[in-house]
Amino acid sequence: MKNFLKLFVLLAAWLFVMPVHAVQPPDDFAKSGISVGVVVEDLNKSLDFYINVIGMVKTGEFSVDGAKAKELGLGNGDRFDVKILKLENSEQAAEWKLMSFGKKSAHPKQSYVPDDTGMQYITIYVKSMNPILERIKKYGVKPLGKTPTMLDAERQFVSVQDPDGNFIELIGPK
């Protein structure tokens, strides 16, 4: 009984301190990256921002007709076009998919990340902050807060908002 109690305590302690990441996820996914779809008010303005300021590349596009959008549960019958952007043109790169229905946003543009729920920001890690800062300045995008600022001895942080108010954190060496 004493050995059983010791074994029980050891097993309970191991389960309690075992890191969550040690659990293997199911092997259900065809890709390791997540594609994110963002509905924007003005598709051309957003494409300009993400391509010319952030530095993404357009890697594809597709359209969904109204009947298919309704069948898929993606809309009430409105046709839409999707532009696919990536940080690099590779199969492994995550997709940032922009679409517009030509409508004004139903909620106010956020001033700070906690002003609303849902997807509020993305983080992009860069090799050097200098080209990003040059493009931000060239296109008249105002950095938020007191950014750029140093996160630590090596990494700089810049925060901006896209034309629809989505927050973008840029992190990388100065």
Secondary structure, DSSP 8 states (H G I E B T S, - for coil): -HHHHHHHHHHHHHHHHS-GGGS---S--S-SS--EEEEES-HHHHHHIIIIII--EEEEEEEE-HHHHHHHTS-SS--EEEEEEESSSSTTS--EEEEE-S---SS---SSGGGSSS--EEEEE-S-HHHHHHHHHHTT----TT-SEESSSSEEEEEEE-TT--EEEEEEE-
